[in-house]
Amino acid sequence: MNVFSTQHSLSLFDLQTLLSTLFPYVDNNIQQCGSAFSTLNYSYFTSANRTRFGNTSLVCMCDNESYALTQECESMLHHATFRTFFTDTIEASLFNALALSREARKRRIMPDHGFIYGEKYSLADVMRLCAWKDEQIPQNVGGYKLDTYTNSLPIFIKYEASQYGDRFLNPGEIEWFSKNNRSLQSPEFKWLLDGTEHTSEWKNRHFVPIFIRRKAEEKEKSYYYVGSAVAVDDAHESVNIADDGTQSKVVISTLKLAKPVDPELYRHLTGNPAF
C-alpha cells in the first residue's frame, strides 16, 4: 500500500494485519494500534508537545472509522523537501525496527509487550509501547505510574542513584521502595496485591515492566529493560529517610522477575557478579 495515497484509508484491523506481516512477534493488540493512530493525529500528546510539533494532525478518522491522511498532510506532501524528509523518517524507522526484530530473533529473545530484554528505552518510549491513551509529563510518572486503561505499571529504578534503596537481592529479585507517602491502601498497591492473589492470571491482568538505569549512566534518560515482575512479595509499610534526614512513609516490597537477569547484564547494572 502506498502510504501517501489519498485513495486509501487504514482501519485498526488493517494495521494489525500489516504489523503481523512485518513483525510476527510484535504486540499488535487494539490498544497498541489505537495508540499509534492517536500519535499520528496528535491527540496522544500533551498540549505543549502538540504545539512544539506544529499542531497539525497527520491522520483523521473517516466515516467508516478507518484513518486517512488529513488534507493538511496531503498538501505538505506536495512539497518535495517535506516529502523527502517524511519518506526518509518512515524508511529509517522501519529499517531500525526490522533490524532490532532480527537481532532479537537471533538472540532468541521474544519481545514482551513490544519490549526487548536488555534494550534501552526512554520514558517516552515506555509510555508509547504500553499504549497509554495520553502522554504524561515526567514529573507525573516519577519512579512509576499505574495506568488502569492498559493495566500496566512500569517501574523505573535509578540504581544506587536516588533517595530510595532499590536494589537487587539476587538476579531474580529486586527490593523496591514506593514513592513517598504511600501505604498498602494506595491504588497501585491494591492493584499489585490483587494480582498476587491471581498468579495464574497475572500475565493477562497485570503488566509490570522493570527498567533500570545504572549509576554510571545516571545523566542519561534511558533505562535497560530487565523484564517484567510476575509477583510482589513481602509488601509492608515502612519509613524512608532521605539524605537530608527527611522521613516519609513508604511501602517496601520484593519484585520477582519473570526470568533472572543474566550475569552479564547484572554485572553491568550493579557492578557486582551474579552469585
N, C-alpha and C positions, 0 to 999 in steps of 0.2 A: 504493500500500500504506500502511495506517495503521501507523506505526512503534510506536504504543502498543498495538496489538492483541496479546492473549495467544494468538490463534489462528494466528499466523504465525511462521515461522522463516525465516532467510535463510542461504543457502549461499554459499560463496566464488564460485561461478558466478553466483548471483543478484546478488551485489554487483558483480561485473564487468560484468554486463549493465546494471545500474542506472547505474553510473558512465559507461559508454559512451554511454548515452542523455543524461545530464545534461551530461557533459563529454567530447565526442568526441575531444579530443586528450590526455586525461589518461593517466597511466601507471597502467594498471589490471591489472598482472600479478598472479599469485597471491601473490607475496611481499608486494606492497602491500596486497592485500585481507586477507591473514592478519595483517599488521601492524595494520590498522585494528581487527580483532576483538580482537587481543591488547591493544590500548589500552583497548578497552571492557571487557575482563574484568580489566584491571589487571595482567596477567602481564608486560606490557612494562615497567612502571615499576620503579624501584628501591624497595626496601622502605621507605625514608624517604618517598618520594612516595606510595606506596600508603597509608601511614598518614596523610599530610597530606591526601589526597583522600577519606578516610573508609573506605578499605579495603573498600568494598562494590562488588562486580562488577556491571556493568550488564547483561552478557550471559553466557550459558553455552552450552556445546556440547550439542546434543541427540544422541540415539542415531543419527540419520542423518547426523551430522557437520555439521549446519547449526547456526546460532546463534539463540537466542531470548532474550527478556528474562528476567532472573532473578526469582525470587519477591520478593526484596527490592526490586528496581527497580519491579516491578508494584505492590507495596504503597505505595512512596513516591509513585507516580504518582496514587494516590487522594487525595493531599493537594493541594488547589488551588494553594497557593503554590509548592510544588515543581514541580508540573506546569506552571505558568505560566513559571517560570524555565527549566525544562528545554526547553519548546517554544520559548521565545524564543532560547535558545542555539542550537538546531538551525536555526531560521529565519534568524537573523542570520549564522550560519556559511555557510549555503547562499547567502544573498544576497551576502556578501562574495566567496565563491568564484566565483559566477557573474559578478559584476562584474569580478573580476580576469581571468577567462577571456575575457570580452567585450573587455576592454581589450587583452589580448594579441593577440586576433584582429584588432582594429582597427589595432594597430601591426605586424601581420603577423609576430608572434613565435610560433614553435612551441615549446611547453613541452618542456624536456629532462629526462626522468625526473621530471616534475612541477614542475621549477624554471623560473621565467620570468626571462629575461635582464633585468638592471637592477633587479629587485626585491630587497628586503632580507629576510634570513632570520636567525633566531636559531639557536643550536646545537641547541636542542630541535626546531625546525622541520626542520633538516637531517637529524637522526637519524631522524625520523619519515618524511620524504619519501624517504630512502634505504632505508626499510623494514628497518632493523636489528631483530633479534629482541629485543634488550634495550637499555633506556635506559642511557646511560653518564653518569657524573658528569663535569663539565667538565675536572677535573684529569686524567682518564684519556684525554681527547681531545687537549688542548693545541692545537698548531698543525695537527694532522692525525691521522687514525686509519684504519688498514686494517681493513675488515670483510670477511672472506673469504666469509661466508654470502651476502652480496649482491654481492660482487665490486666494492665501492666504496671509494674513498679520498678523502673530502672534505678539502680543504686550506683552512685559514683563515689569512689574511695580515693582520696589523695593519700597514698601510703606514707605514713610517718611524716606527713607534711600538713596536718590540720590540727585543730584543737581537740579532736577526738582520738581515741586509742584503737581505731580499727586496725586489725592485724590478722595475719594468717595464724591459725592454731596448728595447722598442718596443711598439706597441699589440697585437701578436700573440704576444709572448714575455715570459716572466717568469723572472728569475733567482731560484731558490728554494733556501733553506737547510733542511736536515733538522733534526730535533731533535738535541740534544747526544748524543755517544757513539754515533753511528751510522756504519755502513760500507756498502759496496756489497753486503755479505753479509747485511745486516739484512733481515728479512722483507719490509718494504714496498718496498725497492729491488729485491729479487729478483723480486717480483711486478710492479713497474713496468717493469723492464727486460725481463722476459719478454714484456710487452705490446708493446714496441717491435720485437720480433722477429716479431710477427704483426700488423703495422699494419692490414691489411685486416680483421682480426677484432677490432680494438681496441674498437670501439663495442659489440660484443656481450660481450666478455670483461672489459673494464675500464671503470669509470666513475670519473673523477677530476674532480669538480666543484670549481671555484675560487671562493672567497668572499673579498672584500676589504673591510676597514673602513678608511676614510681617517683620517688623523691628526687632523683637526679633529673627528672623531666618536669618538675613542678611548674615551670614557666610556660609549658606547652598547654594547649587547650584540648588535646585529645587523650583518650583513655584506651587501654587494652581491654578487649572483651575476653573474659576468662570463663564464660559460661553462665548458665542460669542456676539460681538457687531452687532446690526441689523441696526444701523443708526449712523451717525456722524453729530451733530448739532452745530450751533454757531461757526463754524471754522473761526478763524480770526488770523491775523498776530500780533505778539507782541514781546516783548523783555524779555529775561530771564536773570536775574542777579545771577551769581554763588556766592558761599560763599566768594570767593576771590575778588569779585567785577567785574569780567569779564562779559561783556554784549554780548549776541548773539541773532540774530533774530530767533524766533521760531513760530510755529503755535499752538494755544491753541484751543481745541475743546472739546465737550461733547460726550462721548461714551455712547450710550444707549444699555443696555444689553437685550438679548432676554428674560431673566427672572431675576427679582431682586434676589440678593444674600440672602440666608436665614439668619435669625437673628443670629443663632449660628456661622456660618462661618464669617458673617460680624463682629461680636464682636471679633472673633479670629484674624481676619486680621487687624482690626483698633483699637481694644481696647475700642471701644465705642458701646453702644447699638444701634440697628436699630430702628429709630423712624418711 
